[in-house]
Amino acid sequence: MEILRGFKDILPDNIDKWQFLETTARNTIESFGFREIRTPILEKTQLFKRSVGETTDIVEKEMYTFLDKNNESITMRPEGTAGVVRAYIDNHLELSSFKKYYYIGPMFRYERPQKGRLRQFHQIGIEVFGIDEPAIDAEVVYINKALLNNLGINNVRIEINNIGCDMCRPNYMDALKSYFEEYRSQLCEDCQKRLYRNPLRILDCKNEHCRLIAKGAPKITSFACETCRSHYDVVKEKLTDFGVDFIENPMLVRGLDYYTKFVFEIITDKLGAQGTVSAGGRYDNLVEQLGGKSTSGVGFAAGEERLIELIEDYPKNRIDFYIANLDVDEYAVQIANKLRGIGKKVYVEYERRSLKSMMKRANRMNAEFAVIIGENEKNNRKVMVKNLFESKQSEYSLEAFLDEVK
C-alpha cells in the first residue's frame, strides 16, 4: 500500500528540524504578545468561497471538497485565515481584550506536487484584528523577519505593494480590463476567463506569456485613493524604523481575494519556482464579509515545508541514556525511571542481544551514554557507564551515578 500522491510522512529522522521550527515559531511569535488558536481542518465550503474568492485558483481548482452524510458541502481547509476569522465571529472574540492570534497546522490543496509544494502542507500563521494603524502591518512583517532570523534563514528578500481598497480598486480593475482586452487572444485560457470576472488575478498568473503581457499593465499607484496611499507610505516608514529592508513590486497582488491595501511576500532564490516562503497583508473587509462586525485584519502565513528546506543548523534531539539491559531485568527499569524522574531521555533495551550489538544500536540512536547492566551490576547495585562520544567507560555505585547525573 503506497501513500497518496502529494502527501508525505514526516519520519523520526527528520522530526528534529520540524520540532526546532515549530518551537522557534511559538517562542518568537509569543514574544510579541500572540496567543495560539486551533481551528478545525474541516469547514463549510461556503466559508472559503466567500473569503478566498470564487475566481481564485484555490477555489476553482485546488480545494478538497465533498458532500458529507447530511449532503452538506465540506472542504478541507486550503488556508488558515478564513477559519480563524470564522472562529473570531462565532466565539465573539471581538468582546475579548485579546486581538492577536497564531496557528500552526496542516492545510490541503490539490496541486501538482513538486519540491516545496505538497497536497498536504503545513503553515505557521498570525492574525491581528481591530487595529487599523499602519504600524501593525509593519510589525507583522517584522515578526516574520524575526522568525526567519531565529531560524538562521537570511538569504531572502521582502517585496511589498499597495493593492488598493473597495473605494479605489474598481477604477483600477476597469483600467486592467481595458488593457488586457487588447491581448485577450494571447492570454492563457484561465486568464481569458479572469479578464471579465477578476482581471486583478491576471497579474498573479504563472504562465510566462501572461506575465510578459502583464508587465505593461497599468499600476495601482496611479489609481490608489488618498487613504490607501497614506496607509502604504506610513507602513514603509515603519518598516524602515524596524530596520526591515524591502523592495516595492507593483505586480504583487497575492492569490486571495480578501486582501486590501498592504500586501507582502518573503522570497528566496534557493527553492526554484517555489520561492515564496511566507506572505500576507491586510484584509479589512473579511470579518464583515463573513457576517461579523466591521473589523480590520492583518496577518501572514509561512509554509513549513519550504522553511524546512532552508534550515541548515538546528539542535538534534538525542537519547541521553541507552540502557544495555543484558539480563532483561527489573533493575534496568528502576534505573531508567530514576533517570526519567530527573528529566533525562532513556531507551531501555528489552531484546536479548550481544553487548556489541547493543553498542552499535546505541551509536545509531546518537545516545550520549550507554548504561551497561548485567548480573554483576544488579547484585552489587552498580552500573557501568560508557560515554559514547568520548569512548570512556567507568563503573559507579547506583547512588554515585545518580548524583553525578544530577
C-alpha positions, -999 to +999 in steps of 0.1 A: +000+000+000+015+033-011+010+068+003-013+092-016+005+113-042+013+147-028+013+136+008+045+128+028+054+110+060+075+130+085+098+103+099+117+103+132+150+110+115+136+143+102+114+154+131+142+173+149+141+200+123+103+202+124+103+205+162+130+231+161+110+251+135+077+249+155+093+256+189+111+286+175+079+299+158+059+296+191+086+313+211+092+341+186+055+348+179+045+346+216+073+371+225+052+396+205+021+390+227+003+365+205-017+335+217-024+302+199-058+294+183-067+260+168-095+257+143-110+225+126-095+210+095-130+207+080-151+237+074-182+245+053-172+250+017-190+284+015-166+298+040-137+296+015-158+306-015-169+338+003-134+346+017-107+333-006-128+342-037-147+321-062-125+331-091-092+321-074-073+290-084-077+277-049-115+277-050-118+268-087-092+240-089-075+231-057-099+225-028-106+191-014-144+193-013-170+166-007-206+161+005-210+147+040-237+123+051-261+152+056-255+162+019-237+194+031-206+206+011-175+203+033-139+214+025-106+205+040-091+239+048-068+252+020-055+281+041-057+293+077-071+329+078-107+321+068-111+296+097-096+320+122-119+348+111-149+324+113-138+314+149-134+351+157-170+357+147-185+325+161-169+329+195-175+366+198-138+373+202-144+410+195-155+411+232-121+398+243-093+422+250-070+399+231-067+406+194-035+388+183-036+350+174-013+325+158-018+290+144+003+260+133-012+231+113-019+213+081-036+227+050-048+209+019-048+218-018-050+196-049-019+209-066+008+194-088+033+180-063+069+194-065+097+205-042+082+227-016+046+221-027+026+192-014-012+184-013-010+183+025+013+211+036+018+229+069+016+266+077+025+289+106+004+320+106-006+350+126-038+372+125-044+406+142-079+420+145-092+455+151-060+475+148-062+500+118-028+516+123-001+510+096+024+503+124+008+469+130+012+460+092+049+467+096+051+447+129+036+417+111+064+418+085+089+424+113+077+393+132+080+373+101+116+385+095+124+379+132+112+343+129+134+337+098+164+353+116+158+330+146+157+300+122+190+311+107+173+319+073+188+351+060+190+349+022+155+363+015+140+395+000+108+412+011+085+425-016+056+448-008+028+465-027-004+486-022-034+469-039-060+495-030-094+491-014-131+490-023-130+527-030-102+529-055-098+493-068-129+494-091-114+521-113-081+501-114-100+470-124-116+488-153-082+500-164-068+465-162-098+452-182-092+478-209-055+469-211-059+431-212-087+432-237-062+442-264-043+410-256-072+387-250-064+362-276-028+359-264-038+352-228-040+317-214-074+300-211-076+308-174-068+345-178-093+349-206-119+339-180-104+361-154-105+391-177-142+398-171-145+381-137-115+395-119-087+410-140-065+416-110-059+378-109-041+380-143-013+398-125-009+367-104-008+342-133+022+319-135+020+315-173+052+331-187+035+347-217+008+362-195+034+375-171+052+393-200+019+409-211+011+419-175+044+438-172+029+466-194-004+467-174-014+499-155-001+502-120-022+506-089-001+537-079-020+557-105-054+548-090-049+544-053-071+567-031-055+590-006-064+567+023-046+538+007-016+559-004-012+574+031-015+540+048+011+524+025+035+553+029+034+550+067+039+512+065+071+519+045+082+544+071+076+520+100+094+491+082+124+514+079+121+522+116+121+484+123+152+481+102+134+459+076+147+462+040+121+458+013+115+461-024+084+476-039+068+453-065+037+468-083+029+433-097+024+417-063-013+411-057-014+377-038-036+348-048-065+355-024-094+380-029-097+392+006-066+413+007-068+451+008-042+480+009-009+465+020+004+431+009+039+414+011+058+383+002+091+370+015+110+352-013+141+331-016+161+321-047+171+287-032+139+268-039+135+273-076+099+280-088+085+277-052+104+308-040+077+323-017+083+311+018+059+335+035+033+361+026+004+381+040-012+415+042-042+434+053-079+422+049-101+450+063-134+437+048-132+400+056-148+399+091-178+418+079-179+398+047-183+366+067-211+380+089-192+398+117-190+435+126-168+457+105-133+448+118-099+453+103-074+425+100-038+418+090-016+387+091+008+363+074+013+326+067+046+308+062+050+274+046+067+250+069+079+226+041+097+255+024+112+267+057+124+232+064+143+232+031+161+264+041+170+255+077+206+243+079+217+245+116+194+231+143+197+211+175+195+174+172+173+155+197+191+125+211+187+098+237+206+108+268+210+072+281+207+039+263+204+011+289+221-021+277+199-045+297+219-077+294+197-098+316+164-081+307+160-073+344+137-051+365+169-034+379+173-017+345+137-004+346+142+010+381+173+029+369+155+042+338+126+055+359+150+073+382+168+089+352+134+100+337+125+114+370+153+139+367+144+148+331+165+125+310+156+107+278+161+070+283+159+040+260+158+006+277+168-025+256+145-054+261+157-076+232+182-103+241+213-091+222+250-093+225+267-063+241+284-055+208+251-054+191+237-031+218+265-007+215+260-004+178+223+003+183+232+030+210+255+047+185+229+046+157+205+063+181+230+090+188+228+083+225+253+102+247+258+074+273+253+037+274+245+022+309+255-014+309+237-036+334+243-073+338+241-098+367+272-084+384+259-048+383+225-059+396+239-079+425+262-051+436+239-022+430+263-008+404+263+005+369+289+005+341+286+037+321+302+044+287+305+079+273+297+071+236+310+105+224+344+101+241+346+063+243+354+064+280+339+038+304+336+040+342+319+020+370+298+037+396+276+027+425+240+034+417+238+063+442+270+079+429+259+076+393+225+093+400+243+121+420+267+126+391+238+128+366+220+153+388 
